[in-house]
Amino acid sequence: MSDALCPLCGRPLGSLHVDRHHLIPKTYKGREQFDIHKICHQKIHSTFTEHELFKSFHTWDALRQHEDIRAFIAWVSKKDPSYFSRNVRSNNKNKR
């Protein structure tokens, strides 16, 4: 896994703080999983509902085009790949 890159932020994955993400949520019968930084994974799930992920954000490109995710990637790209901090739940998620 040491040469692999995070499909969301593009930083090296390493072996610390790595999760698995379903682009199509398991709730909607998604099976394929991808290694991703834990902080990136938490950002996705703090920003979108399962339904939003299924309907509109089930590709890496779609995720990266969202304004909140673009801002997050710009911020996290300056951090060491092993950096981890819990994300605060997005206020926008509950208003959709």
C-alpha positions as CSV (number, residue, x, y, z in Angstrom):
1,M,0.0,0.0,0.0
2,S,3.0,2.3,0.4
3,D,3.1,3.4,-3.3
4,A,-0.6,3.8,-3.6
5,L,-2.2,7.2,-3.7
6,C,-5.5,8.4,-2.1
7,P,-8.0,8.5,-4.9
8,L,-9.6,11.7,-3.4
9,C,-6.6,13.9,-2.4
10,G,-3.8,12.3,-4.4
11,R,-1.4,12.1,-1.4
12,P,0.5,8.8,-0.7
13,L,-1.6,6.5,1.4
14,G,1.1,4.9,3.6
15,S,-0.2,2.6,6.2
16,L,-1.5,4.8,9.0
17,H,-5.1,6.1,9.1
18,V,-6.4,4.3,6.0
19,D,-10.0,3.4,5.5
20,R,-12.0,1.7,2.7
21,H,-14.7,3.7,0.9
22,H,-17.6,2.4,-1.3
23,L,-18.2,4.8,-4.1
24,I,-21.7,3.4,-4.3
25,P,-22.8,3.1,-0.7
26,K,-23.4,-0.4,0.8
27,T,-26.9,0.7,1.5
28,Y,-27.4,0.8,-2.3
29,K,-25.7,-2.5,-2.8
30,G,-22.3,-1.1,-3.6
31,R,-19.6,-3.7,-3.3
32,E,-16.4,-2.2,-4.7
33,Q,-14.1,-0.7,-2.1
34,F,-11.1,1.7,-2.4
35,D,-8.3,2.5,0.1
36,I,-8.6,6.2,1.1
37,H,-7.1,8.3,3.9
38,K,-9.4,8.2,7.0
39,I,-9.6,12.0,7.1
40,C,-10.7,12.0,3.4
41,H,-13.3,9.3,4.1
42,Q,-14.7,11.2,7.0
43,K,-14.9,14.4,5.0
44,I,-16.9,12.6,2.3
45,H,-19.4,11.2,4.8
46,S,-19.6,14.4,6.8
47,T,-20.5,16.3,3.6
48,F,-22.9,14.0,1.8
49,T,-25.8,11.7,2.8
50,E,-25.8,8.1,1.5
51,H,-28.5,9.1,-1.0
52,E,-26.5,12.0,-2.3
53,L,-23.5,9.7,-2.7
54,F,-25.6,7.2,-4.6
55,K,-27.4,9.7,-6.9
56,S,-24.7,12.3,-7.7
57,F,-21.3,11.7,-6.0
58,H,-20.4,8.0,-6.8
59,T,-17.3,8.8,-8.8
60,W,-14.0,10.3,-7.7
61,D,-14.3,13.1,-10.3
62,A,-17.8,14.1,-9.1
63,L,-16.6,14.2,-5.5
64,R,-13.5,16.3,-6.4
65,Q,-15.7,18.8,-8.3
66,H,-17.9,19.6,-5.2
67,E,-16.9,23.0,-3.7
68,D,-16.5,21.7,-0.2
69,I,-14.4,18.8,-1.3
70,R,-12.2,21.0,-3.5
71,A,-11.6,23.3,-0.5
72,F,-10.8,20.3,1.7
73,I,-8.4,18.9,-0.8
74,A,-6.6,22.2,-1.1
75,W,-6.3,22.3,2.7
76,V,-5.3,18.7,3.3
77,S,-2.8,18.6,0.4
78,K,-0.5,20.7,2.6
79,K,-0.6,18.1,5.4
80,D,1.7,15.1,5.8
81,P,0.0,12.0,4.4
82,S,-0.1,10.5,8.0
83,Y,-2.0,13.5,9.3
84,F,-5.4,12.7,10.9
85,S,-8.0,14.8,12.7
86,R,-11.7,14.2,13.1
87,N,-13.8,16.3,10.8
88,V,-16.7,18.4,12.2
89,R,-20.0,17.4,10.6
90,S,-21.0,19.7,7.8
91,N,-23.9,22.1,8.6
92,N,-25.0,21.8,5.0
93,K,-25.6,18.0,5.2
94,N,-28.6,18.4,7.4
95,K,-30.2,21.1,5.3
96,R,-30.5,19.1,2.1
